[in-house]
């Protein structure tokens, strides 16, 4: 692991903020690192408010989208809410359809089949709309590149409103409205909304025409918070407000679908991390193993007993998903060794029988293992489909764009993308991708990095310090859990491997400081580094340990040297 200590912020800024807020300089330093330099900015950070949400009509085409939907509602038109099969897409479809059903019964939902139709807007979906007399399609978390599909819909007298957050191509679809904060001509102040977040801005705009305020829409924010966590968008600005209030809904008044999932896992007070690792995989499992419709049924169900049945089915899909991704990951690792591709700058693997629904997870697992830009391919119809994952600091979307001569279509983000290509182009693409990455990547990015917020003595870790740190949540990209480094640590003699021997549990102190229990998952092999009388340094976050009704502070170790 590379340890990188973030630059210290300007001392005068830290001192001023520390004085204004009456907090320790370590806390003020963390805030300044996050761009929070004044009392008012700190107040906004620590006390998120729905009043801080931006006017939705600042988004390009929002007025046109609202006008078209109001016309459809007035004229009794049939509206089809269309979205992708992942968490962002299914939560967005659930949000939009639930809201529209408060104003009309003429609403239906459509999730494309991952295997039959693939990602995004499909001709089959448009044919479904035409055959069932829908005159308006609202596409969520997809559509920004669906130029030919929108034209096809126009020929069938079907209008499109697109709510997307992916990067547009050179040309936009000729829809009635294209809502995407990443449009070059869009002056919306916050660019990092997820697809469900863009959908929320649309219902916020529609509700405002009915005299409603954002606080009247909080019941939808559990869906938005889940999408924000699952889609790994920055938890800054508007996303932080939406995630903050969405978590409150999940923990106090969850919709029946969430309540049923939470009851299965027996978990109290979910954090955004719990949403990412408990709720999101289960919602995703429907689209991966069966069909995304099952996720929408779960998320829109109002009867708790029915939601429990849907949640049981989704739990089965999730178990199946776990088995598949473990098996395929093993096969992919074997393939890398057999082909002697360990020294490459990229990981690109292909097997025609691999389950298309889990190749994204497998790509993430391979990235964790070899830490380099990774693509996992499988057969999809007469083409090959892949999921791409990247390492921190490297834009895999740009790398794919540089290989576009070999690709049929692609889309996504800096760190995650999807693509299809013809089978005969696979080897040429694989080499082109390796060439692009090897020529452009900063080689230091191929070693995992731990970014350290500050070096502090153990004496600074007090209950008050931790109470303030907890208020930095919800954590995520742009506002990660604070990471600290402390030197001259000693184990008090109780260090040992725990669990199956892969984890490390030690009790540490620094000089005459109070001692802290520290737990390091996956750090069992580091035990020789801490055995007395050696001193060592550690990177960690501060956590709480609940045991036998007692609560104490503990250190969650990230690495030891």
Secondary structure as GFF3:
##gff-version 3
##sequence-region A 1 561
A	DSSP	beta_strand	2	5	.	.	.	ID=ss1
A	DSSP	alpha_helix	11	21	.	.	.	ID=ss2
A	DSSP	alpha_helix	25	33	.	.	.	ID=ss3
A	DSSP	alpha_helix	39	46	.	.	.	ID=ss4
A	DSSP	three_ten_helix	50	52	.	.	.	ID=ss5
A	DSSP	three_ten_helix	56	58	.	.	.	ID=ss6
A	DSSP	alpha_helix	62	75	.	.	.	ID=ss7
A	DSSP	beta_strand	79	83	.	.	.	ID=ss8
A	DSSP	alpha_helix	87	100	.	.	.	ID=ss9
A	DSSP	beta_strand	107	111	.	.	.	ID=ss10
A	DSSP	alpha_helix	123	131	.	.	.	ID=ss11
A	DSSP	beta_strand	136	140	.	.	.	ID=ss12
A	DSSP	alpha_helix	147	155	.	.	.	ID=ss13
A	DSSP	beta_strand	159	163	.	.	.	ID=ss14
A	DSSP	beta_strand	177	179	.	.	.	ID=ss15
A	DSSP	alpha_helix	195	208	.	.	.	ID=ss16
A	DSSP	three_ten_helix	214	220	.	.	.	ID=ss17
A	DSSP	alpha_helix	221	230	.	.	.	ID=ss18
A	DSSP	alpha_helix	237	252	.	.	.	ID=ss19
A	DSSP	alpha_helix	256	265	.	.	.	ID=ss20
A	DSSP	alpha_helix	272	274	.	.	.	ID=ss21
A	DSSP	pi_helix	275	279	.	.	.	ID=ss22
A	DSSP	alpha_helix	280	285	.	.	.	ID=ss23
A	DSSP	pi_helix	286	290	.	.	.	ID=ss24
A	DSSP	alpha_helix	293	300	.	.	.	ID=ss25
A	DSSP	alpha_helix	304	338	.	.	.	ID=ss26
A	DSSP	beta_strand	346	350	.	.	.	ID=ss27
A	DSSP	three_ten_helix	356	358	.	.	.	ID=ss28
A	DSSP	alpha_helix	359	370	.	.	.	ID=ss29
A	DSSP	beta_strand	373	380	.	.	.	ID=ss30
A	DSSP	beta_strand	383	389	.	.	.	ID=ss31
A	DSSP	alpha_helix	396	402	.	.	.	ID=ss32
A	DSSP	three_ten_helix	404	406	.	.	.	ID=ss33
A	DSSP	beta_strand	409	412	.	.	.	ID=ss34
A	DSSP	beta_strand	416	422	.	.	.	ID=ss35
A	DSSP	three_ten_helix	423	425	.	.	.	ID=ss36
A	DSSP	alpha_helix	426	440	.	.	.	ID=ss37
A	DSSP	three_ten_helix	443	446	.	.	.	ID=ss38
A	DSSP	beta_strand	449	452	.	.	.	ID=ss39
A	DSSP	beta_strand	454	455	.	.	.	ID=ss40
A	DSSP	three_ten_helix	458	460	.	.	.	ID=ss41
A	DSSP	alpha_helix	463	470	.	.	.	ID=ss42
A	DSSP	beta_strand	484	491	.	.	.	ID=ss43
A	DSSP	beta_strand	496	498	.	.	.	ID=ss44
A	DSSP	beta_strand	503	510	.	.	.	ID=ss45
A	DSSP	beta_strand	516	520	.	.	.	ID=ss46
A	DSSP	three_ten_helix	524	526	.	.	.	ID=ss47
A	DSSP	alpha_helix	527	530	.	.	.	ID=ss48
A	DSSP	beta_strand	536	547	.	.	.	ID=ss49
A	DSSP	beta_strand	550	560	.	.	.	ID=ss50
###
